[in-house]
Amino acid sequence: MRIEAQLFEAARRESETGVVACFAGGLAQVAWVHDSIVGYALARPLEAVGHTPGPAQDPQLGCGTSAYSVALGVVPAWRRKGLGLSLKRAQINNLRGRFRYLCGRQRWPEAAAMLRLNTALGAQPQTLIYGAYGVPEGLSVYYRIPL
């Protein structure tokens, strides 16, 4: 959980229970350098996060056809080296055949680089979410990637 604190502000950190669920479901990719985790991509079935703004409004909720990208993060020293793209590609490849879609949300404009990465991999914006992550004026883009 140390890496969560390095990567995200408190409102965007996944709980330890949520991280364990991603690993238990085989929906986690991890990048290691020597004995340290330097990045990861976590996903869960959409139904597991159905209470979350974005998934809660998704018409695919309850169909069992979608995974939700819980988090993708790379420690600062390893950013801008293509690791995030590699992790996202691995996430997509891992989910193919198990789900029809990968959904997620990105803070705007704070996570514009991640939204561009997801768009390059086929993400299509679905809706805008206001007030996500406990920030009343915050804006997020909810997207879907066909697998």
ROLUM-784222 format. One record per atom (N, C-alpha, C): residue number from 1; atom name; x, y, z. Coordinates in steps of 0.05 Angstrom, whole numbers, plus 5000, padded with zeros to 4 digits. Layout:
ROLUM-784222
<NUM; CA; <X; Y; Z>>
...
This chain:
ROLUM-784222
<1; N; <5016; 4976; 5000>>
<1; CA; <5000; 5000; 5000>>
<1; C; <5017; 5025; 5000>>
<2; N; <5043; 5022; 5005>>
<2; CA; <5061; 5044; 5004>>
<2; C; <5061; 5058; 4977>>
<3; N; <5059; 5042; 4956>>
<3; CA; <5059; 5053; 4929>>
<3; C; <5035; 5070; 4924>>
<4; N; <5012; 5063; 4935>>
<4; CA; <4987; 5079; 4932>>
<4; C; <4992; 5107; 4943>>
<5; N; <5005; 5109; 4966>>
<5; CA; <5010; 5135; 4978>>
<5; C; <5029; 5152; 4961>>
<6; N; <5047; 5139; 4946>>
<6; CA; <5066; 5153; 4929>>
<6; C; <5052; 5164; 4904>>
<7; N; <5032; 5149; 4894>>
<7; CA; <5020; 5155; 4869>>
<7; C; <4995; 5173; 4869>>
<8; N; <4979; 5170; 4890>>
<8; CA; <4953; 5183; 4890>>
<8; C; <4947; 5198; 4916>>
<9; N; <4932; 5220; 4913>>
<9; CA; <4922; 5234; 4937>>
<9; C; <4902; 5215; 4951>>
<10; N; <4896; 5221; 4976>>
<10; CA; <4880; 5203; 4992>>
<10; C; <4853; 5195; 4979>>
<11; N; <4839; 5214; 4966>>
<11; CA; <4813; 5209; 4955>>
<11; C; <4814; 5189; 4932>>
<12; N; <4838; 5185; 4919>>
<12; CA; <4840; 5167; 4896>>
<12; C; <4854; 5141; 4903>>
<13; N; <4862; 5137; 4928>>
<13; CA; <4875; 5112; 4935>>
<13; C; <4855; 5089; 4938>>
<14; N; <4863; 5067; 4927>>
<14; CA; <4846; 5043; 4930>>
<14; C; <4851; 5031; 4958>>
<15; N; <4830; 5020; 4969>>
<15; CA; <4833; 5007; 4996>>
<15; C; <4849; 4981; 4993>>
<16; N; <4860; 4973; 5015>>
<16; CA; <4876; 4948; 5015>>
<16; C; <4858; 4925; 5006>>
<17; N; <4833; 4925; 5015>>
<17; CA; <4813; 4904; 5008>>
<17; C; <4809; 4904; 4977>>
<18; N; <4807; 4928; 4966>>
<18; CA; <4803; 4930; 4937>>
<18; C; <4827; 4921; 4921>>
<19; N; <4851; 4927; 4931>>
<19; CA; <4876; 4917; 4917>>
<19; C; <4877; 4887; 4918>>
<20; N; <4872; 4876; 4942>>
<20; CA; <4872; 4846; 4945>>
<20; C; <4852; 4834; 4926>>
<21; N; <4828; 4846; 4923>>
<21; CA; <4808; 4835; 4905>>
<21; C; <4817; 4835; 4876>>
<22; N; <4832; 4855; 4868>>
<22; CA; <4843; 4856; 4840>>
<22; C; <4862; 4833; 4836>>
<23; N; <4879; 4828; 4855>>
<23; CA; <4899; 4806; 4853>>
<23; C; <4884; 4779; 4854>>
<24; N; <4865; 4776; 4872>>
<24; CA; <4851; 4750; 4875>>
<24; C; <4836; 4743; 4850>>
<25; N; <4826; 4763; 4836>>
<25; CA; <4811; 4758; 4811>>
<25; C; <4828; 4756; 4786>>
<26; N; <4854; 4757; 4790>>
<26; CA; <4872; 4755; 4767>>
<26; C; <4871; 4780; 4749>>
<27; N; <4863; 4802; 4760>>
<27; CA; <4860; 4826; 4744>>
<27; C; <4881; 4848; 4751>>
<28; N; <4905; 4839; 4757>>
<28; CA; <4926; 4858; 4764>>
<28; C; <4951; 4852; 4748>>
<29; N; <4964; 4873; 4739>>
<29; CA; <4990; 4872; 4726>>
<29; C; <5009; 4888; 4743>>
<30; N; <5033; 4878; 4746>>
<30; CA; <5053; 4892; 4763>>
<30; C; <5079; 4894; 4748>>
<31; N; <5092; 4917; 4750>>
<31; CA; <5119; 4922; 4739>>
<31; C; <5139; 4922; 4762>>
<32; N; <5159; 4905; 4760>>
<32; CA; <5179; 4903; 4781>>
<32; C; <5206; 4911; 4770>>
<33; N; <5222; 4924; 4786>>
<33; CA; <5250; 4930; 4780>>
<33; C; <5265; 4920; 4805>>
<34; N; <5282; 4901; 4800>>
<34; CA; <5296; 4888; 4822>>
<34; C; <5276; 4877; 4842>>
<35; N; <5275; 4887; 4866>>
<35; CA; <5255; 4877; 4886>>
<35; C; <5234; 4898; 4893>>
<36; N; <5230; 4917; 4875>>
<36; CA; <5211; 4939; 4881>>
<36; C; <5189; 4940; 4859>>
<37; N; <5165; 4944; 4868>>
<37; CA; <5143; 4949; 4849>>
<37; C; <5146; 4978; 4840>>
<38; N; <5147; 4983; 4814>>
<38; CA; <5149; 5010; 4803>>
<38; C; <5123; 5019; 4788>>
<39; N; <5105; 5000; 4785>>
<39; CA; <5080; 5007; 4772>>
<39; C; <5060; 4984; 4773>>
<40; N; <5035; 4990; 4768>>
<40; CA; <5015; 4969; 4767>>
<40; C; <4990; 4979; 4753>>
<41; N; <4974; 4960; 4744>>
<41; CA; <4948; 4965; 4732>>
<41; C; <4929; 4946; 4746>>
<42; N; <4908; 4957; 4758>>
<42; CA; <4889; 4941; 4773>>
<42; C; <4861; 4944; 4760>>
<43; N; <4846; 4922; 4759>>
<43; CA; <4819; 4923; 4749>>
<43; C; <4802; 4904; 4766>>
<44; N; <4776; 4909; 4765>>
<44; CA; <4756; 4892; 4778>>
<44; C; <4732; 4890; 4760>>
<45; N; <4715; 4870; 4763>>
<45; CA; <4690; 4870; 4748>>
<45; C; <4674; 4895; 4754>>
<46; N; <4660; 4906; 4735>>
<46; CA; <4645; 4931; 4738>>
<46; C; <4626; 4928; 4762>>
<47; N; <4614; 4905; 4765>>
<47; CA; <4594; 4901; 4786>>
<47; C; <4606; 4904; 4814>>
<48; N; <4632; 4899; 4817>>
<48; CA; <4646; 4902; 4843>>
<48; C; <4649; 4931; 4851>>
<49; N; <4647; 4949; 4832>>
<49; CA; <4650; 4978; 4838>>
<49; C; <4625; 4993; 4830>>
<50; N; <4602; 4979; 4829>>
<50; CA; <4577; 4991; 4819>>
<50; C; <4567; 5014; 4835>>
<51; N; <4577; 5018; 4859>>
<51; CA; <4569; 5041; 4876>>
<51; C; <4585; 5066; 4869>>
<52; N; <4605; 5064; 4852>>
<52; CA; <4623; 5086; 4846>>
<52; C; <4611; 5104; 4824>>
<53; N; <4613; 5130; 4826>>
<53; CA; <4604; 5148; 4804>>
<53; C; <4617; 5140; 4778>>
<54; N; <4602; 5137; 4758>>
<54; CA; <4611; 5127; 4732>>
<54; C; <4601; 5099; 4728>>
<55; N; <4612; 5079; 4742>>
<55; CA; <4601; 5052; 4740>>
<55; C; <4571; 5051; 4748>>
<56; N; <4564; 5067; 4768>>
<56; CA; <4536; 5067; 4778>>
<56; C; <4516; 5075; 4756>>
<57; N; <4525; 5091; 4736>>
<57; CA; <4508; 5100; 4715>>
<57; C; <4512; 5085; 4689>>
<58; N; <4531; 5066; 4689>>
<58; CA; <4538; 5052; 4664>>
<58; C; <4515; 5032; 4657>>
<59; N; <4505; 5033; 4632>>
<59; CA; <4484; 5015; 4624>>
<59; C; <4493; 4985; 4623>>
<60; N; <4519; 4981; 4624>>
<60; CA; <4530; 4953; 4624>>
<60; C; <4531; 4941; 4652>>
<61; N; <4526; 4958; 4673>>
<61; CA; <4526; 4948; 4700>>
<61; C; <4506; 4926; 4703>>
<62; N; <4514; 4903; 4714>>
<62; CA; <4496; 4881; 4718>>
<62; C; <4497; 4860; 4695>>
<63; N; <4510; 4867; 4673>>
<63; CA; <4511; 4849; 4650>>
<63; C; <4535; 4829; 4652>>
<64; N; <4555; 4835; 4669>>
<64; CA; <4578; 4818; 4671>>
<64; C; <4597; 4820; 4647>>
<65; N; <4594; 4841; 4631>>
<65; CA; <4610; 4844; 4607>>
<65; C; <4633; 4863; 4609>>
<66; N; <4635; 4878; 4631>>
<66; CA; <4655; 4899; 4633>>
<66; C; <4673; 4896; 4658>>
<67; N; <4698; 4904; 4654>>
<67; CA; <4717; 4907; 4676>>
<67; C; <4720; 4937; 4680>>
<68; N; <4728; 4944; 4704>>
<68; CA; <4733; 4972; 4711>>
<68; C; <4762; 4976; 4718>>
<69; N; <4776; 4994; 4706>>
<69; CA; <4804; 5000; 4712>>
<69; C; <4805; 5016; 4738>>
<70; N; <4811; 5002; 4759>>
<70; CA; <4812; 5014; 4786>>
<70; C; <4834; 5034; 4788>>
<71; N; <4858; 5027; 4778>>
<71; CA; <4881; 5045; 4780>>
<71; C; <4903; 5035; 4761>>
<72; N; <4917; 5055; 4751>>
<72; CA; <4942; 5050; 4737>>
<72; C; <4961; 5071; 4746>>
<73; N; <4984; 5062; 4757>>
<73; CA; <5003; 5081; 4768>>
<73; C; <5031; 5072; 4763>>
<74; N; <5049; 5092; 4760>>
<74; CA; <5077; 5087; 4757>>
<74; C; <5091; 5107; 4775>>
<75; N; <5111; 5097; 4791>>
<75; CA; <5125; 5114; 4809>>
<75; C; <5140; 5136; 4793>>
<76; N; <5143; 5160; 4804>>
<76; CA; <5154; 5182; 4789>>
<76; C; <5181; 5176; 4775>>
<77; N; <5199; 5162; 4787>>
<77; CA; <5225; 5157; 4774>>
<77; C; <5222; 5140; 4749>>
<78; N; <5200; 5126; 4745>>
<78; CA; <5197; 5109; 4721>>
<78; C; <5176; 5119; 4702>>
<79; N; <5167; 5144; 4705>>
<79; CA; <5147; 5155; 4687>>
<79; C; <5161; 5165; 4661>>
<80; N; <5146; 5167; 4640>>
<80; CA; <5155; 5177; 4614>>
<80; C; <5175; 5158; 4601>>
<81; N; <5173; 5133; 4608>>
<81; CA; <5190; 5112; 4596>>
<81; C; <5174; 5091; 4581>>
<82; N; <5148; 5095; 4579>>
<82; CA; <5131; 5076; 4565>>
<82; C; <5119; 5055; 4583>>
<83; N; <5125; 5056; 4609>>
<83; CA; <5116; 5035; 4627>>
<83; C; <5085; 5036; 4630>>
<84; N; <5074; 5060; 4632>>
<84; CA; <5045; 5062; 4635>>
<84; C; <5030; 5050; 4611>>
<85; N; <5040; 5056; 4587>>
<85; CA; <5029; 5045; 4562>>
<85; C; <5031; 5014; 4562>>
<86; N; <5054; 5004; 4570>>
<86; CA; <5058; 4975; 4571>>
<86; C; <5039; 4962; 4591>>
<87; N; <5036; 4974; 4614>>
<87; CA; <5017; 4963; 4634>>
<87; C; <4989; 4964; 4624>>
<88; N; <4981; 4986; 4611>>
<88; CA; <4953; 4987; 4601>>
<88; C; <4949; 4967; 4579>>
<89; N; <4968; 4963; 4561>>
<89; CA; <4966; 4942; 4540>>
<89; C; <4964; 4915; 4553>>
<90; N; <4980; 4910; 4573>>
<90; CA; <4979; 4884; 4587>>
<90; C; <4951; 4880; 4600>>
<91; N; <4941; 4901; 4612>>
<91; CA; <4915; 4900; 4624>>
<91; C; <4893; 4893; 4604>>
<92; N; <4894; 4906; 4581>>
<92; CA; <4874; 4901; 4560>>
<92; C; <4877; 4872; 4550>>
<93; N; <4901; 4863; 4545>>
<93; CA; <4906; 4836; 4535>>
<93; C; <4896; 4815; 4555>>
<94; N; <4901; 4820; 4581>>
<94; CA; <4892; 4802; 4602>>
<94; C; <4862; 4800; 4603>>
<95; N; <4848; 4822; 4597>>
<95; CA; <4819; 4822; 4600>>
<95; C; <4804; 4812; 4575>>
<96; N; <4818; 4812; 4552>>
<96; CA; <4805; 4802; 4527>>
<96; C; <4797; 4773; 4531>>
<97; N; <4773; 4767; 4521>>
<97; CA; <4763; 4740; 4524>>
<97; C; <4748; 4735; 4550>>
<98; N; <4753; 4753; 4570>>
<98; CA; <4739; 4751; 4596>>
<98; C; <4717; 4771; 4597>>
<99; N; <4721; 4794; 4584>>
<99; CA; <4702; 4816; 4585>>
<99; C; <4700; 4828; 4556>>
<100; N; <4679; 4843; 4551>>
<100; CA; <4676; 4857; 4525>>
<100; C; <4686; 4885; 4526>>
<101; N; <4687; 4897; 4551>>
<101; CA; <4695; 4925; 4553>>
<101; C; <4712; 4929; 4578>>
<102; N; <4729; 4949; 4576>>
<102; CA; <4744; 4959; 4599>>
<102; C; <4735; 4988; 4603>>
<103; N; <4725; 4995; 4626>>
<103; CA; <4716; 5022; 4632>>
<103; C; <4734; 5034; 4653>>
<104; N; <4733; 5060; 4655>>
<104; CA; <4748; 5074; 4675>>
<104; C; <4741; 5104; 4675>>
<105; N; <4754; 5119; 4693>>
<105; CA; <4749; 5147; 4693>>
<105; C; <4776; 5161; 4698>>
<106; N; <4778; 5185; 4687>>
<106; CA; <4802; 5201; 4690>>
<106; C; <4795; 5229; 4699>>
<107; N; <4810; 5239; 4718>>
<107; CA; <4805; 5266; 4727>>
<107; C; <4813; 5285; 4704>>
<108; N; <4798; 5306; 4701>>
<108; CA; <4804; 5325; 4680>>
<108; C; <4807; 5353; 4692>>
<109; N; <4828; 5367; 4687>>
<109; CA; <4850; 5361; 4668>>
<109; C; <4874; 5347; 4681>>
<110; N; <4872; 5342; 4707>>
<110; CA; <4895; 5331; 4721>>
<110; C; <4907; 5306; 4709>>
<111; N; <4890; 5288; 4698>>
<111; CA; <4900; 5263; 4687>>
<111; C; <4897; 5263; 4656>>
<112; N; <4901; 5286; 4644>>
<112; CA; <4898; 5288; 4615>>
<112; C; <4917; 5269; 4600>>
<113; N; <4941; 5265; 4610>>
<113; CA; <4960; 5247; 4597>>
<113; C; <4949; 5218; 4597>>
<114; N; <4937; 5210; 4619>>
<114; CA; <4925; 5183; 4620>>
<114; C; <4901; 5181; 4602>>
<115; N; <4885; 5202; 4600>>
<115; CA; <4862; 5201; 4581>>
<115; C; <4872; 5199; 4553>>
<116; N; <4893; 5213; 4546>>
<116; CA; <4905; 5210; 4519>>
<116; C; <4915; 5182; 4514>>
<117; N; <4928; 5170; 4533>>
<117; CA; <4938; 5142; 4531>>
<117; C; <4914; 5123; 4526>>
<118; N; <4893; 5126; 4543>>
<118; CA; <4870; 5109; 4539>>
<118; C; <4856; 5113; 4513>>
<119; N; <4854; 5138; 4504>>
<119; CA; <4842; 5144; 4478>>
<119; C; <4858; 5131; 4455>>
<120; N; <4884; 5132; 4457>>
<120; CA; <4902; 5119; 4437>>
<120; C; <4897; 5089; 4436>>
<121; N; <4888; 5078; 4458>>
<121; CA; <4882; 5049; 4459>>
<121; C; <4853; 5042; 4454>>
<122; N; <4838; 5062; 4444>>
<122; CA; <4810; 5057; 4436>>
<122; C; <4789; 5067; 4455>>
<123; N; <4796; 5081; 4476>>
<123; CA; <4776; 5091; 4495>>
<123; C; <4757; 5111; 4481>>
<124; N; <4732; 5108; 4488>>
<124; CA; <4711; 5126; 4478>>
<124; C; <4698; 5139; 4502>>
<125; N; <4698; 5166; 4504>>
<125; CA; <4685; 5179; 4527>>
<125; C; <4655; 5172; 4527>>
<126; N; <4645; 5166; 4551>>
<126; CA; <4617; 5159; 4555>>
<126; C; <4601; 5181; 4568>>
<127; N; <4613; 5193; 4589>>
<127; CA; <4599; 5214; 4604>>
<127; C; <4619; 5230; 4620>>
<128; N; <4610; 5253; 4629>>
<128; CA; <4626; 5269; 4647>>
<128; C; <4614; 5266; 4675>>
<129; N; <4632; 5264; 4695>>
<129; CA; <4624; 5261; 4723>>
<129; C; <4633; 5285; 4738>>
<130; N; <4614; 5298; 4751>>
<130; CA; <4621; 5322; 4767>>
<130; C; <4622; 5314; 4797>>
<131; N; <4641; 5324; 4811>>
<131; CA; <4643; 5319; 4840>>
<131; C; <4656; 5292; 4848>>
<132; N; <4669; 5279; 4829>>
<132; CA; <4682; 5253; 4835>>
<132; C; <4706; 5258; 4854>>
<133; N; <4713; 5237; 4868>>
<133; CA; <4736; 5238; 4886>>
<133; C; <4732; 5258; 4909>>
<134; N; <4707; 5264; 4916>>
<134; CA; <4702; 5282; 4938>>
<134; C; <4709; 5311; 4933>>
<135; N; <4713; 5319; 4908>>
<135; CA; <4719; 5347; 4902>>
<135; C; <4695; 5358; 4887>>
<136; N; <4679; 5375; 4900>>
<136; CA; <4654; 5385; 4888>>
<136; C; <4657; 5397; 4860>>
<137; N; <4679; 5411; 4856>>
<137; CA; <4684; 5423; 4830>>
<137; C; <4700; 5405; 4811>>
<138; N; <4706; 5381; 4821>>
<138; CA; <4722; 5363; 4804>>
<138; C; <4707; 5352; 4781>>
<139; N; <4721; 5346; 4759>>
<139; CA; <4710; 5336; 4735>>
<139; C; <4725; 5311; 4727>>
<140; N; <4711; 5290; 4719>>
<140; CA; <4724; 5265; 4709>>
<140; C; <4710; 5257; 4684>>
<141; N; <4725; 5243; 4666>>
<141; CA; <4714; 5233; 4642>>
<141; C; <4712; 5202; 4645>>
<142; N; <4688; 5192; 4642>>
<142; CA; <4683; 5163; 4643>>
<142; C; <4685; 5152; 4615>>
<143; N; <4702; 5132; 4611>>
<143; CA; <4707; 5121; 4584>>
<143; C; <4703; 5091; 4583>>
<144; N; <4701; 5081; 4558>>
<144; CA; <4698; 5053; 4553>>
<144; C; <4717; 5045; 4530>>
<145; N; <4732; 5023; 4534>>
<145; CA; <4749; 5012; 4513>>
<145; C; <4737; 4985; 4504>>
<146; N; <4729; 4983; 4479>>
<146; CA; <4720; 4956; 4470>>
<146; C; <4743; 4937; 4469>>
<147; N; <4739; 4913; 4479>>
<147; CA; <4761; 4894; 4480>>
<147; C; <4758; 4875; 4456>>
